């Protein structure tokens, strides 16, 4: 029994001796990164008993506002890292071990854990371009964009972007810059000229359904169904139309009837006839007075 006690006491004394004389070899958990190798036998320069590595000892050498610009020795870095400097200056509650670790090998890259944007103070966290401007894509869309990245991107994954058409800098009435290749090939869309805005019919929240208000031009009813070919010639620009496809009259008869009433500007039918309303079509009441003014018809010219 006593022999076991002596062996235990002896091992304890030897262990404590090694710990004091050469702690790196006694309790070394791994290789220190390059730059910290001189501290391998001075554990207490970074660690505190029971607490482990503490931030107070890290910032004693690595001044928070100097990181990226000034070396630990006090000499200015030959190549400054403004991004690292800006990041560290704006950490709201600095706790080095959240992002950094040691004893993982000589490479400094191995001493960096996964970065979290949660450590950055508000007001700076939203200004993505301060750190990520060099990563901004060079396409036409991003080159014109003045809004911050956070309008579409999140801090968890850069590629999980959700486009928001509303932040400042996006000109939402120039849809063709991004969506020209998405334009349908039907007669209606092919007759739109490049640059004409999709926003006249489409919303940015959902591409479908479209919201074209034909009633601004002509109101459909049971006698005038919403069949494009009734008024528009397939393959032609849908801005042009004719009423002669359905009505039992010719352009010559229409001309004769309108000229008889003193109306010479009658080529654009829907200027006066925006629906099949009989009163409107016959120009009764105030609508008739309005037509006189529109067509330059003089008082007393009526039969």
C-alpha positions as CSV (number, residue, x, y, z in Angstrom):
1,X,0.0,0.0,0.0
2,X,2.8,2.4,1.0
3,X,4.6,1.5,-2.3
4,X,1.6,2.6,-4.3
5,X,1.4,5.8,-2.4
6,X,5.1,6.6,-3.1
7,X,4.7,5.9,-6.8
8,X,1.7,8.2,-7.0
9,X,3.5,11.0,-5.1
10,X,6.6,10.6,-7.3
11,X,4.6,10.8,-10.5
12,X,2.8,13.8,-9.2
13,X,6.1,15.6,-8.3
14,X,7.6,14.7,-11.7
15,X,4.4,15.9,-13.5
16,X,4.4,19.2,-11.7
17,X,8.1,19.6,-12.4
18,X,7.5,19.1,-16.1
19,X,4.5,21.4,-16.0
20,X,6.5,24.2,-14.5
21,X,9.7,23.7,-16.5
22,X,8.3,22.9,-19.9
23,X,4.5,23.2,-20.0
24,X,4.4,23.0,-23.8
25,X,5.6,19.4,-23.7
26,X,3.6,18.5,-20.6
27,X,0.1,19.6,-21.5
28,X,0.4,20.8,-25.1
29,X,-3.0,20.3,-26.8
30,X,-1.6,21.1,-30.3
31,X,0.8,23.3,-32.4
32,X,0.5,27.0,-32.1
33,X,-0.1,29.2,-35.1
34,X,2.8,31.0,-36.7
35,X,3.4,34.2,-34.7
36,X,2.4,32.6,-31.4
37,X,5.2,29.9,-31.4
38,X,7.2,32.0,-28.9
39,X,4.4,31.6,-26.4
40,X,4.5,27.8,-26.3
41,X,6.0,27.7,-22.8
42,X,4.1,30.7,-21.4
43,X,0.5,29.4,-21.2
44,X,-0.5,32.1,-18.8
45,X,0.2,34.8,-21.4
46,X,-3.1,33.7,-23.0
47,X,-4.8,31.5,-20.4
48,X,-6.2,32.1,-17.0
49,X,-6.7,29.2,-14.6
50,X,-10.2,27.7,-14.7
51,X,-11.3,30.3,-17.4
52,X,-9.1,29.2,-20.3
53,X,-8.1,31.7,-23.0
54,X,-9.5,35.1,-22.1
55,X,-10.2,38.1,-24.4
56,X,-8.4,40.5,-22.0
57,X,-5.1,38.8,-22.6
58,X,-5.7,38.7,-26.4
59,X,-6.3,42.4,-26.7
60,X,-3.3,43.2,-24.5
61,X,-1.2,42.3,-27.6
62,X,-3.7,42.6,-30.4
63,X,-5.2,46.1,-29.9
64,X,-8.8,46.0,-31.3
65,X,-8.5,49.3,-33.3
66,X,-5.0,48.4,-34.7
67,X,-5.8,45.0,-36.1
68,X,-5.1,44.9,-39.8
69,X,-2.9,48.1,-39.6
70,X,-0.4,47.8,-36.8
71,X,1.6,44.7,-35.9
72,X,1.9,43.4,-32.3
73,X,5.4,44.9,-32.3
74,X,3.9,48.3,-32.9
75,X,5.3,48.6,-36.4
76,X,2.8,49.6,-39.2
77,X,1.9,46.7,-41.4
78,X,3.5,46.9,-44.9
79,X,0.2,45.9,-46.4
80,X,-2.8,47.1,-44.4
81,X,-6.0,45.1,-44.2
82,X,-8.8,47.7,-44.0
83,X,-11.5,45.1,-44.1
84,X,-10.1,43.4,-41.0
85,X,-9.6,46.7,-39.3
86,X,-13.1,47.9,-40.0
87,X,-14.5,44.5,-38.8
88,X,-12.7,44.4,-35.5
89,X,-13.4,48.0,-34.7
90,X,-17.1,47.5,-35.0
91,X,-17.5,44.3,-32.9
92,X,-20.1,45.2,-30.3
93,X,-18.9,42.9,-27.5
94,X,-15.5,41.5,-28.4
95,X,-14.9,37.9,-27.4
96,X,-12.0,36.5,-29.4
97,X,-12.7,32.8,-29.0
98,X,-16.0,33.2,-30.8
99,X,-14.1,33.4,-34.1
100,X,-10.5,32.4,-33.2
101,X,-8.9,29.3,-31.8
102,X,-5.4,28.0,-31.2
103,X,-3.3,24.8,-31.1
104,X,-4.6,23.8,-34.6
105,X,-1.4,24.1,-36.6
106,X,1.0,26.7,-37.9
107,X,-1.5,28.1,-40.5
108,X,-3.3,31.1,-39.3
109,X,-6.3,30.1,-41.5
110,X,-6.8,27.0,-39.3
111,X,-7.1,29.3,-36.3
112,X,-10.2,31.0,-37.6
113,X,-13.6,29.4,-36.8
114,X,-16.8,30.1,-38.7
115,X,-17.5,33.9,-38.7
116,X,-20.8,35.2,-37.4
117,X,-22.2,38.6,-38.4
118,X,-24.1,38.6,-35.0
119,X,-21.0,40.0,-33.3
120,X,-21.1,43.2,-35.4
121,X,-22.8,46.2,-33.9
122,X,-26.0,47.6,-35.5
123,X,-25.5,50.5,-37.9
124,X,-22.4,48.8,-39.4
125,X,-23.9,45.3,-39.8
126,X,-26.4,46.7,-42.4
127,X,-23.6,48.4,-44.4
128,X,-22.5,45.2,-46.3
129,X,-20.6,47.2,-49.0
130,X,-18.1,48.4,-46.4
131,X,-16.6,44.9,-46.3
132,X,-18.0,43.2,-49.4
133,X,-17.7,45.9,-52.0
134,X,-14.9,43.9,-53.8
135,X,-17.4,41.0,-54.1
136,X,-20.1,43.0,-55.9
137,X,-20.9,41.4,-59.3
138,X,-20.0,43.5,-62.4
139,X,-23.3,42.8,-64.3
140,X,-25.5,45.7,-65.4
141,X,-28.0,45.2,-62.6
142,X,-25.5,45.4,-59.8
143,X,-23.4,48.2,-61.4
144,X,-26.4,50.5,-61.3
145,X,-27.5,49.4,-57.8
146,X,-26.9,51.9,-55.0
147,X,-28.8,50.1,-52.3
148,X,-27.1,48.0,-49.7
149,X,-26.7,44.2,-50.2
150,X,-28.9,43.5,-47.3
151,X,-31.9,44.5,-49.4
152,X,-31.7,41.2,-51.1
153,X,-29.0,39.1,-49.4
154,X,-28.8,37.7,-45.9
155,X,-25.8,37.1,-43.7
156,X,-26.3,33.3,-43.5
157,X,-25.7,32.5,-47.2
158,X,-24.7,34.9,-49.9
159,X,-26.4,32.9,-52.7
160,X,-29.8,32.8,-50.8
161,X,-30.7,36.1,-52.3
162,X,-34.4,37.2,-52.5
163,X,-34.8,40.0,-54.9
164,X,-36.5,43.1,-53.6
165,X,-37.4,45.5,-56.4
166,X,-38.1,48.3,-54.0
167,X,-34.8,49.3,-52.4
168,X,-33.3,52.6,-53.7
169,X,-31.2,52.3,-56.8
170,X,-33.3,49.8,-58.7
171,X,-35.1,51.4,-61.6
172,X,-38.2,49.1,-61.7
173,X,-39.7,50.6,-64.9
174,X,-36.7,49.3,-66.9
175,X,-37.6,45.7,-66.6
176,X,-36.1,44.7,-70.0
177,X,-32.6,45.2,-68.7
178,X,-33.0,42.0,-66.7
179,X,-36.1,40.3,-68.2
180,X,-35.8,40.8,-72.0
181,X,-34.9,37.1,-72.4
182,X,-38.1,36.3,-70.4
183,X,-40.4,38.1,-72.8
184,X,-43.0,35.8,-74.3
185,X,-43.0,35.2,-78.1
186,X,-46.7,35.8,-78.7
187,X,-48.0,38.6,-81.0
188,X,-48.7,40.9,-78.2
189,X,-45.2,40.8,-76.6
190,X,-43.1,40.6,-79.8
191,X,-44.6,43.9,-80.9
192,X,-43.3,45.7,-77.8
193,X,-40.1,47.6,-78.6
194,X,-37.0,47.0,-76.5
195,X,-37.0,49.2,-73.5
196,X,-40.8,49.4,-73.2
197,X,-41.6,48.7,-69.5
198,X,-43.2,45.5,-68.4
199,X,-44.5,47.3,-65.4
200,X,-47.4,48.7,-67.4
201,X,-49.0,45.3,-67.0
202,X,-46.9,43.3,-64.6
203,X,-46.1,43.8,-60.9
204,X,-42.8,43.0,-59.2
205,X,-44.5,40.8,-56.5
206,X,-45.6,38.2,-59.0
207,X,-45.1,38.0,-62.7
208,X,-48.6,36.4,-63.1
209,X,-51.3,37.4,-63.3
210,X,-50.8,40.6,-65.3
211,X,-53.0,43.6,-64.7
212,X,-53.5,45.2,-68.1
213,X,-56.5,47.6,-67.9
214,X,-58.1,47.4,-71.3
215,X,-61.0,49.5,-70.0
216,X,-58.7,52.5,-70.3
217,X,-59.0,52.1,-74.0
218,X,-62.3,50.2,-74.6
219,X,-64.7,48.4,-72.3
220,X,-65.6,44.8,-73.2
221,X,-69.2,43.5,-73.0
222,X,-71.3,40.7,-74.4
223,X,-71.3,42.2,-77.9
224,X,-67.6,43.1,-77.6
225,X,-65.8,40.1,-76.1
226,X,-62.1,40.2,-75.2
227,X,-60.9,38.4,-78.3
228,X,-57.8,40.2,-79.6
229,X,-58.3,39.3,-83.2
230,X,-61.7,41.0,-83.3
231,X,-60.0,44.4,-83.3
232,X,-56.2,43.7,-83.8
233,X,-54.5,42.1,-86.7
234,X,-52.3,39.2,-85.6
235,X,-48.6,40.0,-86.1
236,X,-49.2,43.8,-86.1
237,X,-48.6,46.2,-83.3
238,X,-51.4,45.8,-80.8
239,X,-51.4,49.6,-80.4
240,X,-53.2,49.7,-83.7
241,X,-56.8,48.4,-84.2
242,X,-59.8,48.5,-86.4
243,X,-63.6,48.4,-85.8
244,X,-64.3,47.3,-89.4
245,X,-63.7,43.6,-88.7
246,X,-67.1,43.3,-87.0
247,X,-69.3,46.3,-87.8
248,X,-71.4,46.2,-91.0
249,X,-70.0,49.2,-92.6
250,X,-67.0,50.3,-94.5
251,X,-64.5,53.1,-93.9
252,X,-66.1,55.1,-96.7
253,X,-69.5,54.9,-95.1
254,X,-68.1,55.9,-91.7
255,X,-66.3,58.8,-93.4
256,X,-69.5,60.0,-95.1
257,X,-71.5,59.8,-91.9
258,X,-69.0,61.7,-89.7
259,X,-68.3,64.4,-92.3
260,X,-72.0,65.0,-92.6
261,X,-72.0,65.8,-88.9
262,X,-69.0,68.0,-89.2
263,X,-66.6,65.5,-87.6
264,X,-63.4,65.2,-89.5
265,X,-61.2,63.5,-86.9
266,X,-62.8,60.0,-86.7
267,X,-59.9,57.6,-87.4
268,X,-59.4,56.9,-83.7
269,X,-62.9,55.4,-82.9
270,X,-62.3,54.8,-79.2
271,X,-61.6,58.4,-78.7
272,X,-65.4,58.9,-78.6
273,X,-66.7,55.3,-78.5
274,X,-65.0,53.7,-75.5
275,X,-67.9,51.2,-75.0
276,X,-71.1,50.0,-76.7
277,X,-73.1,52.4,-74.6
278,X,-75.8,53.7,-76.9
279,X,-75.9,57.3,-75.5
280,X,-72.1,57.5,-75.7
281,X,-72.1,56.2,-79.3
282,X,-74.8,58.7,-80.3
283,X,-73.0,61.5,-78.5
284,X,-75.9,62.6,-76.3
285,X,-75.7,65.1,-73.5
286,X,-72.4,66.3,-72.1
287,X,-70.5,63.7,-74.1
288,X,-71.8,65.2,-77.3
289,X,-70.6,68.7,-76.2
290,X,-67.2,67.2,-75.5
291,X,-67.0,65.7,-79.0
292,X,-67.7,69.1,-80.5
293,X,-64.8,70.5,-78.7
294,X,-62.5,67.5,-79.5
295,X,-63.3,67.6,-83.2
296,X,-63.6,71.3,-83.7
297,X,-67.3,71.1,-84.6
298,X,-69.0,74.4,-84.6
299,X,-72.3,75.3,-82.9
300,X,-75.2,75.2,-85.4
301,X,-73.4,72.7,-87.7
302,X,-75.8,69.9,-86.7
303,X,-78.6,68.9,-89.1
